[in-house]
Amino acid sequence: MAKTRISISLDQEQAARIRRHAERAGMDLSAYLVHAATRQMAETEAIEEQFAGVDSLIAAAEDEAAALPREPEITRDDLTDSERLEVDEALGLVYGAEQTGTRPGRAA
């Protein structure tokens, strides 16, 4: 099998660290880098395979949601006093009592 040469650039400190790890593993630099890259690829592929079903479900749900008609935006003025109080209490739990009624990036 013909081999292909790949050139990489890295900091001297990174290169020295990789060389030390390769030596500790009893491998030359090329074999160590190929082993590390191959192991990373196998791990990534295994993760992708494991989550392929979930990713497919999420994509289908996002497609379904995108096809739904938009709900009208509800403002604070559209709420009853009781509903405003509930919202303020919920925001107080999330953001702390001192920020009740406000959200980050929004004016009170």
Secondary structure, DSSP 8 states (H G I E B T S, - for coil): -----------HHHHHHHHHHHHHTT--HHHHHHHHHHHHHHHHHHHHHHHHHHHHHHHHHHHHHHHS-------GGGS-HHHHHHHHHHHHHHH-GGGTT--TTS--
